[in-house]
Amino acid sequence: MLHRYSMYRSILYAGDDMDADTKELIESNLRLAYYAAGKHHARFSLSVEDAISCALYGLTKAGISFNPEHNVAFSSYAMKCMTNEMYIESRRARKYADDVSLDTKLSGLEDVTFKDLLIDPDDLYSEIEIWQVIESCIECIPKRHQQIIRYYLSHIGMSQSDLAIVFNLSKQRISSIINQFRDILFYKLYSKNR
């Protein structure tokens, strides 16, 4: 969300119904919107720009709907409207946070996208080829690591904690060895496809 967008949105929301007093009320409290955005952007996990946009929109809504007969200060009412808009935006952002494009690049890998990980029926490994690649990857690691990986692969479902007990190592060390092996295996499988 951009400032410009929120201003357009605010103007569309207000339309021609905004009188001079309402415009003056909103314009005189613009600093309050920036204050609210600075204070609450981290609380709602929003960027500063998004928080400012929400705050400006909330300020406009507050200016239009404010009723002085309710004996509430405009700044209190506006602050509630602005934080409410930030809350709505953070909920919307969280709702769509898990949406990922197939063209999204994987972290740590420069040219690999999720699309590259999809199975291509024309380019499948046979089970024998997969075990040959796994075996060649095992040969690339130290002897002690080879023992751990072979044991790990032959005991499917065994937890890393149990594996750590068997080899008298920490769970973190076991995890590190397995992750190193996975990286080597992924590199070999990926380079074979290129």
GUMI-550014 format. One record per residue: x, y, z of N, C-alpha, C, O in turn; residue in one letter. Coordinates in pm, whole numbers, plus 50000, padded with zeros to 5 digits. Each point is the difference from the previous one (the first is absolute). Last residue first. Layout:
N
n.c1,n.c2,n.c3,ca.c1,ca.c2,ca.c3,c.c1,c.c2,c.c3,o.c1,o.c2,o.c3,rest
X,Y,Z,X,Y,Z,X,Y,Z,X,Y,Z,A
...
//
This chain:
194
n.c1,n.c2,n.c3,ca.c1,ca.c2,ca.c3,c.c1,c.c2,c.c3,o.c1,o.c2,o.c3,rest
52023,46978,48472,50037,50116,49917,50076,49960,49878,50038,50086,49920,R
49816,49616,50440,49888,50044,49917,50037,50112,49906,49926,50026,49905,N
50382,49801,50414,49977,49898,49899,49886,50041,49906,49999,49963,49883,K
50112,50302,50495,50099,50017,49892,49981,49897,49890,50034,50025,49884,S
49693,49951,50503,49968,50120,49924,50098,50018,49883,49960,50040,49890,Y
50110,49605,50415,49875,49978,49927,49968,50120,49910,49957,49983,49886,L
50417,50055,50398,50023,49896,49898,49875,49977,49916,50008,49991,49877,K
49959,50309,50485,50090,50056,49898,50021,49898,49889,49995,50036,49882,Y
49764,49826,50495,49922,50094,49920,50085,50056,49887,49953,50011,49887,F
50265,49714,50424,49906,49924,49919,49918,50091,49909,49982,49970,49882,L
50303,50230,50432,50080,49932,49897,49908,49924,49905,50017,50006,49878,I
49780,50194,50492,50050,50103,49909,50080,49938,49886,49984,50039,49884,D
49868,49679,50463,49887,50043,49916,50045,50106,49899,49958,49997,49884,R
50355,49865,50439,49976,49894,49902,49885,50039,49905,50009,49979,49879,F
50082,50305,50478,50111,50005,49905,49980,49897,49890,50022,50027,49882,Q
49673,49967,50472,49978,50116,49913,50112,50015,49897,49975,50036,49886,N
50066,49628,50444,49891,49967,49908,49975,50115,49903,49979,49976,49881,I
50336,50096,50458,50051,49898,49908,49892,49966,49896,50029,49990,49881,I
49848,50301,50470,50097,50065,49910,50051,49901,49895,50011,50036,49883,S
49713,49799,50461,49923,50085,49909,50091,50067,49898,49966,50008,49882,S
50238,49754,50462,49932,49907,49910,49922,50079,49894,50006,49970,49881,I
50186,50278,50461,50104,49949,49911,49941,49903,49898,50036,50004,49882,R
49682,50165,50455,50037,50107,49907,50105,49952,49900,49994,50036,49883,Q
49876,49682,50472,49895,50006,49898,50033,50107,49896,49972,49982,49881,K
50438,49787,50374,49887,50088,50033,49899,49998,49885,50034,49970,49885,S
50262,49593,50209,50022,50137,49955,49881,50084,50044,49898,49947,50044,L
50187,49550,49964,50060,50074,50110,50043,50141,49955,50111,50045,50030,N
49641,49594,49727,50136,50037,49960,50072,50087,50104,50111,50047,49976,F
49441,49789,50102,50070,49886,49940,50146,50034,49971,50089,49919,50024,V
49621,50425,50125,50032,49906,50109,50082,49882,49946,50097,49958,50062,I
49737,50354,49631,50105,50062,50080,50043,49908,50114,50118,49992,50034,A
49514,49886,49702,50123,49984,49924,50120,50056,50078,50109,49944,49997,L
49461,50127,50174,50038,49859,50016,50131,49971,49928,50084,49925,50051,D
49738,50502,49895,50038,49983,50141,50046,49856,50025,50100,49976,50067,S
49716,50143,49515,50139,50045,50012,50050,49986,50144,50119,49979,50023,Q
49496,49688,49801,50018,50142,50029,50149,50035,50010,50084,49913,50025,S
49673,49697,49670,50075,50017,50123,50025,50149,50022,50042,50071,49909,M
49745,49741,49700,49912,50036,50111,50072,50017,50132,49940,50042,50099,G
50285,49650,49539,49903,50105,49967,49909,50024,50120,49951,49905,50061,I
50515,49862,49863,49903,50001,50110,49902,50116,49980,50001,50098,50075,H
50356,49832,49622,49950,49863,50017,49897,49989,50112,49929,49900,50010,S
50293,50514,49885,49920,49959,49885,49943,49860,50015,49895,49969,49944,L
50395,50201,50395,49881,50086,49992,49908,49957,49886,49879,49995,50017,Y
50542,49800,50024,49913,49956,50109,49867,50076,49996,49893,49943,50019,Y
50436,50192,49680,49951,49866,49964,49904,49947,50107,49896,49941,49968,R
50318,50467,50123,49901,50016,49893,49945,49864,49959,49879,49987,49981,I
50471,50019,50339,49880,50064,50055,49890,50009,49893,49884,49968,50029,I
50540,49871,49843,49933,49906,50089,49868,50057,50051,49898,49931,50002,Q
50374,50351,49743,49943,49895,49916,49923,49900,50086,49889,49959,49965,Q
50362,50373,50248,49874,50054,49949,49930,49897,49912,49877,49992,49999,H
50551,49904,50153,49910,50003,50115,49861,50050,49957,49898,49947,50045,R
50448,50060,49628,49958,49864,50036,49899,49999,50115,49899,49930,49993,K
50124,50513,49691,50093,49922,50084,49939,49867,50046,49878,49984,50003,P
49939,50215,49534,50008,50050,50137,50096,49914,50082,50030,49888,49959,I
49836,50031,49576,50063,50133,50005,50020,50052,50142,50065,50103,50018,C
49703,49484,49857,50145,49984,49981,50074,50133,50011,50122,50001,50020,E
49404,49987,49989,50054,49946,50126,50151,49986,49990,50070,50022,50098,I
49698,50103,49517,50005,50111,50096,50058,49953,50134,50075,50073,50064,C
49848,49609,49601,50113,50085,49960,50012,50120,50093,50111,50049,50024,S
49522,49664,50044,50126,49932,50034,50121,50084,49961,50097,50006,50075,E
49477,50150,49800,50015,50005,50146,50132,49937,50041,50072,50056,50083,I
49814,49913,49468,50035,50138,50033,50021,50013,50151,50094,50065,50045,V
49753,49523,49802,50137,50022,49953,50047,50141,50033,50115,50019,50040,Q
49441,49867,50050,50089,49938,50098,50146,50013,49956,50090,50008,50085,W
49584,50154,49618,49997,50079,50124,50096,49941,50102,50075,50074,50064,I
49860,49691,49534,50080,50121,49979,50005,50085,50127,50104,50055,50034,E
49618,49567,49967,50142,49959,49998,50089,50121,49984,50102,50012,50068,I
49434,50044,49900,50040,49976,50139,50146,49961,50009,50069,50036,50096,E
49803,50272,49502,49952,49869,50042,50048,49981,50144,50088,50073,50047,S
49806,50412,49748,50105,49903,50028,49935,49865,50027,49889,49993,50055,Y
49896,50411,49633,50003,49932,50129,50119,49906,50009,50041,49938,49902,L
49750,50399,49756,50137,50006,50050,50010,49936,50139,50060,50056,50091,D
49532,50006,49652,50094,49959,49896,50143,49989,50051,50087,49949,49929,D
49545,50210,50344,49985,49857,49971,50098,49950,49894,50032,49881,49998,P
50035,50513,50364,49974,49994,49856,49992,49853,49962,50100,49929,50012,D
49838,50360,50473,50041,49880,49929,49959,50008,49854,49884,50028,49968,I
50245,50397,50361,49888,49916,49957,50050,49883,49917,50097,50011,49926,L
50182,50350,50238,49988,49884,50087,49883,49908,49963,49990,49888,50050,L
50113,50538,49736,50107,49904,49970,49988,49872,50081,50052,49896,49960,D
49657,50471,50119,49964,49934,49875,50104,49894,49963,49967,49896,49943,K
50104,50399,50420,49913,49889,50036,49959,49921,49875,49979,49879,50008,F
50484,50365,49946,49866,50044,50040,49918,49878,50039,50042,49887,49979,T
50509,50273,49946,49904,49892,50018,49868,50059,50048,49997,50074,50099,V
50454,50140,49821,49920,49982,49880,49894,49892,50012,49950,49951,49898,D
50344,50188,50482,49983,50117,49914,49899,49979,49887,49913,50085,49980,E
50112,49723,50533,50029,49949,49866,49966,50109,49899,49887,50048,49996,L
50044,50027,50466,50126,49928,50001,50040,49944,49866,50116,49961,49981,G
49373,50124,50097,50107,50069,50071,50124,49913,50004,49991,49878,50020,S
49648,50109,49578,50025,49940,50129,50116,50072,50067,50096,50038,49935,L
49554,50186,49704,50131,49934,50014,50016,49946,50141,49957,50063,50097,K
49582,50011,49604,50073,50049,50116,50131,49923,50012,50001,49877,49996,T
49634,50046,49683,50121,50067,49954,50081,50059,50114,50102,50064,49976,D
49472,49727,50080,50093,49896,49957,50132,50059,49951,50101,49930,49993,L
49601,50322,50382,50002,49977,49857,50097,49887,49967,50097,49979,50071,S
49617,50101,50393,50133,50009,49940,49988,49968,49852,49932,49906,49960,V
49771,50202,50527,49990,49990,49855,50137,50024,49939,50060,50105,50018,D
49837,49936,50453,50046,49869,49955,49989,49981,49850,50046,49899,49948,D
49803,50500,50285,50145,49987,50014,50053,49868,49946,50114,49993,49956,A
49424,50217,50088,50058,49967,49870,50151,49981,50007,50066,49996,49896,Y
49683,50104,50497,49913,49906,49930,50061,49954,49869,49987,49884,49961,K
50218,50456,50299,50024,49865,50054,49918,49896,49926,50044,49887,49979,R
49888,50567,49911,50133,49957,49957,50032,49859,50049,50058,49921,49927,A
49541,50283,50214,49994,49971,49857,50134,49947,49950,50005,49906,49922,R
49975,50241,50520,49923,49876,49985,49992,49959,49854,50013,49883,49966,R
50183,50531,50132,50089,49891,50044,49929,49865,49989,50063,49900,49965,S
49687,50490,49935,50103,49976,49898,50092,49885,50041,50037,49918,49916,E
49641,50226,50396,49933,49938,49884,50102,49965,49892,49995,49892,49943,I
50160,50352,50427,49966,49863,50039,49935,49924,49883,50033,49885,49974,Y
50055,50571,49976,50126,49925,49997,49976,49854,50036,50061,49910,49943,M
49573,50381,50086,50037,49980,49860,50131,49922,49989,50014,49914,49912,E
49849,50211,50519,49908,49900,49945,50033,49971,49854,49999,49884,49959,N
50227,50462,50260,50053,49869,50042,49910,49888,49950,50048,49890,49970,T
49806,50546,49939,50126,49973,49929,50057,49865,50039,50044,49923,49914,M
49565,50237,50307,49971,49970,49859,50128,49962,49925,49999,49907,49919,C
50047,50240,50525,49933,49869,49997,49970,49959,49856,50020,49884,49963,K
50154,50543,50105,50104,49900,50029,49939,49859,49996,50062,49907,49948,M
49648,50461,50008,50079,49979,49879,50107,49893,50023,50025,49918,49912,A
49714,50216,50457,49918,49929,49903,50080,49967,49874,49993,49889,49948,Y
50214,50376,50376,49978,49864,50053,49921,49915,49901,50033,49884,49974,S
50033,50573,49922,50127,49926,49991,49985,49858,50053,50060,49908,49944,S
49574,50397,50087,50022,49951,49864,50127,49916,49991,50004,49898,49931,F
49716,50126,50525,50095,50084,49927,50023,49939,49862,50007,49878,49985,A
49532,50063,50281,50128,49932,49984,50091,50091,49920,49956,50059,49900,V
49549,49982,50209,50094,50043,50104,50129,49919,50001,50050,49961,50106,N
49553,50046,49585,50029,49882,50081,50101,50027,50110,50037,49909,50074,H
49816,50402,49575,49900,49987,50106,50028,49882,50093,49940,49990,50107,E
50309,50128,49483,50045,50067,50123,49901,49988,50115,50035,50029,50115,P
50081,49647,49458,49884,50070,50054,50042,50065,50132,50020,49930,50098,N
50213,49826,49420,50012,50056,50135,49874,50077,50039,49947,50079,49921,F
50178,49692,49647,49900,49941,50090,50001,50059,50141,49921,49958,50084,S
50379,50192,49563,49867,49996,49941,49895,49953,50101,49889,50053,50004,I
50573,49953,50115,49953,50136,49975,49859,50002,49948,49922,50089,50037,G
50291,49494,50021,49968,50062,50129,49945,50140,49980,49904,50040,50066,A
50254,49728,49559,49875,49942,50047,49957,50062,50132,49881,50024,50022,K
50534,50107,49812,49893,50050,49914,49865,49945,50043,49901,50073,50007,T
50480,49764,50211,49977,50140,50037,49886,50060,49917,49917,50073,50052,L
50230,49493,49843,49925,50002,50126,49969,50141,50046,49893,50027,50053,G
50383,49921,49570,49865,49955,49967,49912,50003,50125,49886,50045,49994,Y
50565,50047,50065,49936,50110,49925,49857,49964,49963,49910,50083,50008,L
50349,49584,50201,49971,50109,50093,49931,50116,49930,49906,50058,50054,A
50250,49578,49687,49884,49961,50082,49960,50113,50094,49881,50027,50018,C
50507,50039,49729,49882,49994,49913,49874,49966,50078,49896,50063,49983,S
50514,49922,50243,49961,50139,49971,49876,50003,49913,49909,50079,50023,I
50281,49502,50063,49938,50053,50121,49955,50145,49978,49893,50038,50047,A
50348,49750,49612,49866,49943,50010,49927,50056,50121,49880,50029,49994,D
50569,50097,49952,49918,50056,49893,49856,49949,50006,49906,50077,49984,E
50419,49746,50312,49963,50137,50038,49908,50061,49895,49904,50069,50033,V
50071,49411,50014,50108,50092,49966,49953,50140,50039,49880,50023,50016,S
49926,49568,50260,49983,50071,49874,50124,50082,49972,50071,50040,50092,L
49763,49674,50305,50089,49941,49899,49978,50061,49862,49991,49928,49901,S
49814,50205,50536,49915,49934,49902,50081,49935,49888,49942,49954,49902,F
50277,50280,50449,49899,49921,50072,49914,49920,49903,49961,49887,50030,R
50354,50432,49809,50063,49874,50042,49899,49908,50068,50006,49878,49984,A
49852,50558,49883,50030,49916,49883,50062,49867,50040,49968,49898,49939,H
49877,50494,50352,49934,49870,49993,50041,49911,49883,49951,49887,49991,H
50223,50570,50117,49985,49931,50128,49953,49856,49984,50043,49912,50075,K
49999,50382,49549,50132,49975,50059,49992,49919,50127,50086,49917,50028,G
49512,50222,49766,50069,49903,49915,50136,49965,50059,50038,49883,50002,A
49712,50453,50210,49936,49868,50019,50072,49893,49918,50022,49889,50048,A
50116,50558,49894,50035,49953,50133,49945,49859,50023,50071,49913,50050,Y
49807,50308,49559,50140,49957,49993,50049,49949,50135,50079,49905,50007,Y
49489,50273,49978,50004,49879,49917,50143,49947,49990,50023,49880,50011,A
49905,50531,50206,49951,49890,50083,50005,49869,49922,50031,49895,50057,L
50063,50505,49721,50115,49957,50082,49962,49884,50091,50082,49914,50030,R
49581,50299,49711,50086,49913,49919,50120,49949,50081,50042,49886,49983,L
49565,50420,50130,50043,49883,50077,50086,49903,49919,50014,49884,50037,N
49781,50522,49790,50067,50046,50122,50051,49883,50085,50077,50021,50094,S
49673,49900,49507,50130,50059,49967,50074,50046,50125,50123,49994,50004,E
49435,49835,50046,50091,49895,49952,50139,50058,49976,50100,49943,50045,I
49560,50359,50073,50024,49908,50111,50102,49893,49962,50090,49968,50077,L
49757,50323,49586,50089,50071,50093,50037,49910,50117,50115,49997,50042,E
49566,49844,49655,50132,50005,49936,50102,50066,50091,50113,49954,50011,K
49443,50048,50132,50055,49863,50006,50139,49996,49938,50091,49938,50055,T
49668,50465,49916,50038,49974,50140,50064,49862,50014,50098,49984,50073,D
49722,50146,49506,50125,50072,50030,50047,49973,50143,50120,49990,50024,A
49578,49628,49752,49989,50146,50007,50133,50061,50043,50095,49928,50031,D
49744,49599,49709,50089,50057,50101,49989,50153,49997,50025,50064,49897,M
49755,49616,49800,49928,50027,50124,50086,50070,50105,49947,50043,50103,D
50160,49777,49445,49971,50143,50006,49931,50039,50130,49969,50117,50022,D
50338,49449,49985,49920,50052,49891,49982,50151,50013,50088,50069,50051,G
50124,49559,50234,49938,50124,50042,49906,50055,49894,49892,50050,50031,A
50360,49562,49878,49914,49972,50115,49922,50125,50040,49881,49993,50030,Y
50445,50046,49638,49884,49927,49949,49901,49970,50112,49879,50007,49981,L
50525,50190,50139,49919,50097,49925,49876,49932,49945,49891,50057,50004,I
50421,49672,50211,49937,50090,50096,49909,50099,49931,49890,50029,50047,S
50372,49687,49690,49898,49922,50068,49923,50088,50098,49878,49989,50012,R
50494,50195,49778,49892,49981,49902,49883,49927,50065,49884,50036,49980,Y
50496,50003,50282,49939,50132,49983,49885,49991,49900,49894,50057,50024,M
50365,49563,50044,49914,50025,50116,49933,50136,49990,49886,50017,50043,S
50426,49863,49624,49882,49914,49992,49905,50030,50116,49879,50009,49980,Y
50536,50205,50018,49917,50053,49893,49870,49921,49991,49892,50057,49985,R
50442,49792,50309,49934,50121,50049,49901,50052,49896,49887,50035,50033,H
50203,49446,49942,50080,50121,49990,49922,50119,50053,49877,49997,50006,L
50150,49424,50029,49915,50117,50000,50090,50123,50000,50100,50004,50072,M
//
